[in-house]
Amino acid sequence: MLTTVLARRALAALLLCSGSALAAVGPVESEAERLHRTLLRSEAQALENGEGVERDPERAARLYCQAARLGDAESQFNLGWMYANGRGVERSDSTAAYFFHAAAEQGLEQAVRMLDRVGGPPTYTPDCMREPEPARAATAVPRAAAPVPAPAAAAPAIAAPPDIARLVKRLAPQYGLAPQLVLAFIQAESNFDVVALSPKNAKGLMQLIPDTAARFNVHKPYDPEQNVRGGMAYLRWLLSYYRGDVILVAAAYNAGEGTVNRYRGVPPYAETRAYVRRILAGFGQALHPFDRALTEPAPLPQLR
């Protein structure tokens, strides 16, 4: 588990390197990423079943878990099946539940059915699903605390429509946000389409679902200023809740705070991992100043 700011920055650098070429309206993940996950899964399947190679379930489980951590739903299901049946690994319904739940949340129907067999949502994170932790520095870098915008010199300028760029630059200081961060979210959410509507009924520039709109007093989600104000209020709250960690804020904006807290970090969904990369590529930093007094921190070990 990543527990220091330096570790979070190392992960951010890795994500940026793998995702900085994502286009604003391009696919949520690159073909190279899909291919990498597919190759890991194919090799794991061959080792699990002895297809053309000597059967090696332990190595198969390790490879499945690498692909599962990258968000591959089929690998998550296959690994859940191995643990549910003790197939080459020690049988564990709780471990199986973790992997079936992750696959089910990505829409794999067979995983939904298997959850009835092994129990409810996961209660812990298997070791192999924890992000690798870089060597810790002797002195930790303190997290930013002042609610003032941070420069985003590492990121290229976002080509927003002039009226939206002006709106964001006018409002962002009122919420203690860097305009570049807000524009990165708008770009990822709606690509600056004021009347965007998602299949989940998320509306407007910052794609506010009805619950979020109500939570932040947005009565006209297609009104650009109301929508952006609501989205900024949510971002300000998330930054306080996750203590300035842009990676966790982006993951929560995409998948929900409950999901991030349950997985103790970025959930193993291909969509969410790609979304985090897009936000990091747009903003250029893994940390943003936050208002410590706005809310208590999320119950995550890396934020203590």
Stockholm file with secondary structure:
# STOCKHOLM 1.0

chainA/1-304         MLTTVLARRALAALLLCSGSALAAVGPVESEAERLHRTLLRSEAQALENGEGVERDPERAARLYCQAARLGDAESQFNLGWMYANGRGVERSDSTAAYFFHAAAEQGLEQAVRMLDRVGGPPTYTPDCMREPEPARAATAVPRAAAPVPAPAAAAPAIAAPPDIARLVKRLAPQYGLAPQLVLAFIQAESNFDVVALSPKNAKGLMQLIPDTAARFNVHKPYDPEQNVRGGMAYLRWLLSYYRGDVILVAAAYNAGEGTVNRYRGVPPYAETRAYVRRILAGFGQALHPFDRALTEPAPLPQLR
#=GR chainA/1-304 SS CCCSHHHHHHHHHHHHHHHTTCCTTSCSSCHHHHHHHHHHHHHHHHHHHTSSSCCCHHHHHHHHHHHHHTTCHHHHHHHHHHHHHTSSSCCCHHHHHHHHHHHHHTTCHHHHHHHHHHCSSCSSCCGGGSCCCCCCCSSCCCCCCSCSCCCCTTSCCCCCCHHHHHHHHHHGGGGTCCHHHHHHHHHHHHTTCTTCBCTTCCBTTTTBCHHHHHHTTCSCTTSHHHHHHHHHHHHHHHHHHTTTBHHHHHHHHHHCHHHHHHHTSSCSCHHHHHHHHHHHHHHCCSBCCCCTTSSCCCSCGGGC
#=GC SS_cons         CCCSHHHHHHHHHHHHHHHTTCCTTSCSSCHHHHHHHHHHHHHHHHHHHTSSSCCCHHHHHHHHHHHHHTTCHHHHHHHHHHHHHTSSSCCCHHHHHHHHHHHHHTTCHHHHHHHHHHCSSCSSCCGGGSCCCCCCCSSCCCCCCSCSCCCCTTSCCCCCCHHHHHHHHHHGGGGTCCHHHHHHHHHHHHTTCTTCBCTTCCBTTTTBCHHHHHHTTCSCTTSHHHHHHHHHHHHHHHHHHTTTBHHHHHHHHHHCHHHHHHHTSSCSCHHHHHHHHHHHHHHCCSBCCCCTTSSCCCSCGGGC
//
